[in-house]
Amino acid sequence: MLKVISFTICPFVQRVTALLEAKGFPYEIEYISLKDKPQWFLDLSPNGQVPVLITESGQALFESDAIVEYIEDAYGPLNSSLTPEQKAVNRAWSYLAAKNYLVQCSAQRSGDEVTLNERSVKLAKAFASIEKELGNARFFNTNEVGMVDIAWLPLLHRAALIERHAGYDFLAGYPKLKRWQQHLLFTGLAEKSVATDFEEAFTGFYLSDQTFLGNRNCQVSAPANNTCATDSCC
Ligand SMILES: N[C@@H](CCC(=O)N[C@@H](CS)C(=O)NCC(=O)O)C(=O)O
Protein backbone atom coordinates (compact mmCIF):
# COMPACT_ATOMS: atom_id res chain seq x y z
CA MET A 1 0.00 0.00 0.00
CA LEU A 2 1.15 3.56 -0.64
CA LYS A 3 2.33 5.40 2.46
CA VAL A 4 2.44 9.17 2.98
CA ILE A 5 4.71 10.76 5.58
CA SER A 6 2.91 13.84 6.78
CA PHE A 7 2.76 16.84 9.06
CA THR A 8 -0.81 17.69 10.13
CA ILE A 9 -1.18 21.20 8.71
CA CYS A 10 1.12 20.93 5.67
CA PRO A 11 -0.57 22.10 2.43
CA PHE A 12 1.95 20.21 0.26
CA VAL A 13 0.86 16.99 1.96
CA GLN A 14 -2.80 17.88 1.48
CA ARG A 15 -2.25 18.21 -2.27
CA VAL A 16 -0.98 14.60 -2.32
CA THR A 17 -3.67 13.17 -0.04
CA ALA A 18 -6.41 15.07 -1.91
CA LEU A 19 -5.26 13.44 -5.15
CA LEU A 20 -5.27 9.98 -3.54
CA GLU A 21 -8.73 10.66 -2.12
CA ALA A 22 -10.01 11.91 -5.49
CA LYS A 23 -8.77 8.68 -7.08
CA GLY A 24 -10.22 6.61 -4.23
CA PHE A 25 -6.88 4.93 -3.45
CA PRO A 26 -6.26 3.43 -0.03
CA TYR A 27 -3.07 4.69 1.61
CA GLU A 28 -1.41 4.72 5.00
CA ILE A 29 -0.36 7.94 6.63
CA GLU A 30 2.24 8.59 9.30
CA TYR A 31 2.54 11.96 11.02
CA ILE A 32 5.88 13.29 12.22
CA SER A 33 6.95 16.33 14.18
CA LEU A 34 8.90 18.80 12.04
CA LYS A 35 10.49 20.26 15.17
CA ASP A 36 11.97 16.88 16.03
CA LYS A 37 12.35 14.95 12.78
CA PRO A 38 13.02 11.25 13.35
CA GLN A 39 16.26 9.87 11.90
CA TRP A 40 14.39 7.30 9.77
CA PHE A 41 12.58 10.23 8.10
CA LEU A 42 15.80 12.17 7.48
CA ASP A 43 17.28 9.03 5.93
CA LEU A 44 14.33 8.87 3.50
CA SER A 45 13.84 12.54 2.67
CA PRO A 46 16.75 14.28 0.91
CA ASN A 47 15.22 17.73 1.49
CA GLY A 48 14.14 16.92 5.06
CA GLN A 49 10.58 17.91 4.13
CA VAL A 50 7.15 16.34 3.98
CA PRO A 51 5.43 15.00 2.00
CA VAL A 52 7.31 11.80 1.33
CA LEU A 53 5.47 9.06 -0.53
CA ILE A 54 6.63 5.47 -0.16
CA THR A 55 5.60 3.58 -3.28
CA GLU A 56 4.31 0.02 -3.29
CA SER A 57 7.83 -1.18 -4.21
CA GLY A 58 9.32 0.74 -1.26
CA GLN A 59 10.83 3.70 -3.16
CA ALA A 60 10.69 6.95 -1.19
CA LEU A 61 9.62 9.93 -3.31
CA PHE A 62 9.96 13.55 -2.22
CA GLU A 63 8.81 16.93 -3.61
CA SER A 64 5.02 17.17 -3.97
CA ASP A 65 5.18 18.06 -7.70
CA ALA A 66 7.11 14.85 -8.40
CA ILE A 67 4.81 12.83 -6.15
CA VAL A 68 1.53 13.92 -7.78
CA GLU A 69 3.03 13.41 -11.25
CA TYR A 70 4.15 9.90 -10.19
CA ILE A 71 0.63 9.07 -8.95
CA GLU A 72 -0.81 10.22 -12.29
CA ASP A 73 1.77 8.24 -14.30
CA ALA A 74 1.60 5.08 -12.21
CA TYR A 75 -2.13 4.85 -11.55
CA GLY A 76 -3.71 6.69 -14.46
CA PRO A 77 -4.62 10.36 -14.81
CA LEU A 78 -7.61 11.96 -13.11
CA ASN A 79 -8.64 13.24 -16.52
CA SER A 80 -7.51 10.98 -19.35
CA SER A 81 -8.70 13.10 -22.27
CA LEU A 82 -6.15 15.92 -22.02
CA THR A 83 -3.77 16.80 -24.83
CA PRO A 84 -0.06 17.29 -23.98
CA GLU A 85 -0.66 21.03 -24.30
CA GLN A 86 -3.59 20.99 -21.85
CA LYS A 87 -1.54 18.89 -19.42
CA ALA A 88 1.29 21.42 -19.56
CA VAL A 89 -1.14 24.29 -18.98
CA ASN A 90 -2.65 22.44 -16.01
CA ARG A 91 0.80 21.72 -14.55
CA ALA A 92 1.69 25.40 -14.79
CA TRP A 93 -1.48 26.46 -12.95
CA SER A 94 -0.82 23.75 -10.37
CA TYR A 95 2.75 24.96 -9.81
CA LEU A 96 1.41 28.48 -9.27
CA ALA A 97 -0.78 27.18 -6.44
CA ALA A 98 2.07 25.27 -4.79
CA LYS A 99 4.35 28.32 -5.03
CA ASN A 100 1.79 30.17 -2.93
CA TYR A 101 1.30 27.63 -0.14
CA LEU A 102 4.05 29.08 2.02
CA VAL A 103 3.02 32.60 1.05
CA GLN A 104 -0.44 31.90 2.46
CA CYS A 105 1.04 30.26 5.58
CA SER A 106 3.18 33.32 6.19
CA ALA A 107 0.28 35.73 5.60
CA GLN A 108 -1.88 33.78 8.06
CA ARG A 109 0.84 34.04 10.72
CA SER A 110 1.13 37.84 10.42
CA GLY A 111 1.27 39.62 13.75
CA ASP A 112 -0.41 42.80 12.55
CA GLU A 113 -2.57 44.11 9.73
CA VAL A 114 0.21 45.90 7.86
CA THR A 115 2.25 42.69 7.73
CA LEU A 116 -0.80 40.71 6.65
CA ASN A 117 -1.42 43.15 3.80
CA GLU A 118 2.23 43.05 2.71
CA ARG A 119 2.40 39.26 2.85
CA SER A 120 -0.88 38.89 0.94
CA VAL A 121 0.26 40.82 -2.15
CA LYS A 122 1.79 37.84 -3.97
CA LEU A 123 -1.13 35.60 -3.04
CA ALA A 124 -3.61 38.20 -4.30
CA LYS A 125 -1.76 38.34 -7.64
CA ALA A 126 -2.11 34.56 -8.01
CA PHE A 127 -5.81 34.77 -7.10
CA ALA A 128 -6.35 37.59 -9.61
CA SER A 129 -4.58 35.57 -12.35
CA ILE A 130 -6.63 32.43 -11.90
CA GLU A 131 -9.86 34.43 -11.49
CA LYS A 132 -9.38 35.48 -15.14
CA GLU A 133 -8.99 31.84 -16.21
CA LEU A 134 -12.10 30.51 -14.51
CA GLY A 135 -15.17 30.04 -16.67
CA ASN A 136 -18.63 28.78 -15.89
CA ALA A 137 -17.68 25.15 -15.20
CA ARG A 138 -17.86 23.83 -11.64
CA PHE A 139 -14.13 23.15 -11.43
CA PHE A 140 -11.05 24.42 -13.30
CA ASN A 141 -12.51 24.67 -16.79
CA THR A 142 -14.33 21.35 -16.52
CA ASN A 143 -17.11 19.79 -14.49
CA GLU A 144 -14.83 17.06 -13.13
CA VAL A 145 -12.17 17.46 -10.50
CA GLY A 146 -8.74 17.65 -12.12
CA MET A 147 -5.13 18.28 -11.16
CA VAL A 148 -5.48 22.07 -10.99
CA ASP A 149 -8.39 21.70 -8.57
CA ILE A 150 -6.32 19.39 -6.40
CA ALA A 151 -3.39 21.83 -6.34
CA TRP A 152 -5.58 24.83 -5.42
CA LEU A 153 -7.63 22.92 -2.84
CA PRO A 154 -5.25 23.57 0.10
CA LEU A 155 -5.29 27.34 -0.59
CA LEU A 156 -9.07 27.47 -0.96
CA HIS A 157 -9.70 25.20 2.04
CA ARG A 158 -7.51 27.35 4.29
CA ALA A 159 -9.14 30.54 3.00
CA ALA A 160 -12.54 29.07 3.93
CA LEU A 161 -11.37 28.20 7.46
CA ILE A 162 -9.94 31.67 7.99
CA GLU A 163 -13.18 33.22 6.76
CA ARG A 164 -15.28 30.99 9.03
CA HIS A 165 -13.18 31.44 12.17
CA ALA A 166 -11.79 34.96 11.77
CA GLY A 167 -14.26 36.64 9.44
CA TYR A 168 -11.44 37.59 7.06
CA ASP A 169 -11.86 36.64 3.41
CA PHE A 170 -8.69 36.21 1.33
CA LEU A 171 -10.98 35.71 -1.68
CA ALA A 172 -13.01 38.89 -1.32
CA GLY A 173 -13.27 40.51 -4.73
CA TYR A 174 -12.83 37.24 -6.66
CA PRO A 175 -16.38 36.00 -7.32
CA LYS A 176 -15.36 33.15 -9.63
CA LEU A 177 -12.80 31.91 -7.12
CA LYS A 178 -15.47 32.01 -4.41
CA ARG A 179 -17.77 29.90 -6.57
CA TRP A 180 -14.93 27.48 -7.35
CA GLN A 181 -14.12 27.28 -3.63
CA GLN A 182 -17.74 26.37 -2.85
CA HIS A 183 -17.83 23.65 -5.52
CA LEU A 184 -14.52 22.18 -4.34
CA LEU A 185 -15.55 22.19 -0.67
CA PHE A 186 -18.80 20.53 -1.64
CA THR A 187 -16.88 17.49 -2.96
CA GLY A 188 -15.79 16.70 0.63
CA LEU A 189 -12.18 16.31 -0.55
CA ALA A 190 -10.98 19.04 1.82
CA GLU A 191 -12.06 17.14 4.95
CA LYS A 192 -11.13 13.72 3.60
CA SER A 193 -7.58 14.81 2.78
CA VAL A 194 -6.69 16.01 6.29
CA ALA A 195 -6.52 14.47 9.75
CA THR A 196 -9.56 14.64 12.04
CA ASP A 197 -7.71 17.11 14.29
CA PHE A 198 -6.66 19.31 11.35
CA GLU A 199 -9.04 22.19 12.00
CA GLU A 200 -8.07 22.37 15.66
CA ALA A 201 -4.35 22.24 14.83
CA PHE A 202 -4.75 24.79 12.02
CA THR A 203 -6.72 27.32 14.04
CA GLY A 204 -4.47 26.75 17.08
CA PHE A 205 -1.43 27.71 15.03
CA TYR A 206 -2.76 30.39 12.67
CA LEU A 207 -5.46 31.91 14.83
CA SER A 208 -3.57 32.04 18.10
CA ASP A 209 -3.38 35.19 20.19
CA GLN A 210 -0.04 35.89 18.48
CA THR A 211 -1.57 36.48 15.06
CA PHE A 212 -3.54 39.39 13.70
CA LEU A 213 -6.19 36.99 12.37
CA GLY A 214 -6.39 35.24 15.75
CA ASN A 215 -6.96 38.49 17.57
CA ARG A 216 -9.46 39.54 14.95
CA ASN A 217 -11.15 36.22 15.70
CA CYS A 218 -11.52 37.41 19.30
CA GLN A 219 -13.17 40.61 18.16
CA VAL A 220 -15.51 38.72 15.82
CA SER A 221 -16.54 36.19 18.47
CA ALA A 222 -16.37 38.30 21.63
CA PRO A 223 -19.71 38.42 23.42
CA ALA A 224 -21.55 41.72 23.76
CA ASN A 225 -20.43 42.28 27.36
CA ASN A 226 -16.87 42.18 25.97
CA THR A 227 -15.70 39.23 28.03
CA CYS A 228 -14.05 36.41 26.18
CA ALA A 229 -15.43 32.91 26.00
CA THR A 230 -12.06 31.19 26.43
CA ASP A 231 -8.89 31.90 28.40
CA SER A 232 -6.78 31.81 25.26
CA CYS A 233 -8.93 34.45 23.60
CA CYS A 234 -7.83 38.11 23.77
N1 LIG B 1 9.01 21.86 -2.24
C1 LIG B 1 8.49 20.98 -1.22
C2 LIG B 1 8.03 21.83 -0.04
C3 LIG B 1 7.50 20.97 1.12
C4 LIG B 1 7.50 21.76 2.43
O1 LIG B 1 7.83 22.96 2.47
N2 LIG B 1 7.13 21.07 3.51
C5 LIG B 1 7.22 21.68 4.81
C6 LIG B 1 5.96 21.44 5.63
S1 LIG B 1 4.55 22.22 4.90
C7 LIG B 1 8.36 21.01 5.58
O2 LIG B 1 8.54 19.82 5.53
N3 LIG B 1 9.11 21.83 6.33
C8 LIG B 1 10.18 21.35 7.15
C9 LIG B 1 11.50 21.88 6.75
O3 LIG B 1 11.61 22.57 5.72
O4 LIG B 1 12.47 21.60 7.46
C10 LIG B 1 7.37 20.11 -1.79
O5 LIG B 1 6.72 20.57 -2.73
O6 LIG B 1 7.18 18.96 -1.33
The ligand as an SDF file (V2000), in Angstrom:
LIG
                    3D

 20 19  0  0  0  0  0  0  0  0999 V2000
    9.0130   21.8630   -2.2390 N   0  0  0  0  0  0  0  0  0  0  0  0
    8.4890   20.9820   -1.2170 C   0  0  0  0  0  0  0  0  0  0  0  0
    8.0260   21.8300   -0.0440 C   0  0  0  0  0  0  0  0  0  0  0  0
    7.5030   20.9750    1.1170 C   0  0  0  0  0  0  0  0  0  0  0  0
    7.5030   21.7630    2.4260 C   0  0  0  0  0  0  0  0  0  0  0  0
    7.8280   22.9580    2.4720 O   0  0  0  0  0  0  0  0  0  0  0  0
    7.1340   21.0660    3.5070 N   0  0  0  0  0  0  0  0  0  0  0  0
    7.2180   21.6780    4.8120 C   0  0  0  0  0  0  0  0  0  0  0  0
    5.9560   21.4440    5.6290 C   0  0  0  0  0  0  0  0  0  0  0  0
    4.5450   22.2160    4.9020 S   0  0  0  0  0  0  0  0  0  0  0  0
    8.3610   21.0140    5.5810 C   0  0  0  0  0  0  0  0  0  0  0  0
    8.5360   19.8190    5.5320 O   0  0  0  0  0  0  0  0  0  0  0  0
    9.1080   21.8300    6.3330 N   0  0  0  0  0  0  0  0  0  0  0  0
   10.1790   21.3520    7.1540 C   0  0  0  0  0  0  0  0  0  0  0  0
   11.5000   21.8790    6.7500 C   0  0  0  0  0  0  0  0  0  0  0  0
   11.6070   22.5730    5.7210 O   0  0  0  0  0  0  0  0  0  0  0  0
   12.4700   21.6030    7.4590 O   0  0  0  0  0  0  0  0  0  0  0  0
    7.3730   20.1110   -1.7860 C   0  0  0  0  0  0  0  0  0  0  0  0
    6.7180   20.5670   -2.7350 O   0  0  0  0  0  0  0  0  0  0  0  0
    7.1780   18.9650   -1.3280 O   0  0  0  0  0  0  0  0  0  0  0  0
  1  2  1  0
  2  3  1  0
  2 18  1  0
  3  4  1  0
  4  5  1  0
  5  6  2  0
  5  7  1  0
  7  8  1  0
  8  9  1  0
  8 11  1  0
  9 10  1  0
 11 12  2  0
 11 13  1  0
 13 14  1  0
 14 15  1  0
 15 16  2  0
 15 17  1  0
 18 19  2  0
 18 20  1  0
M  END
$$$$
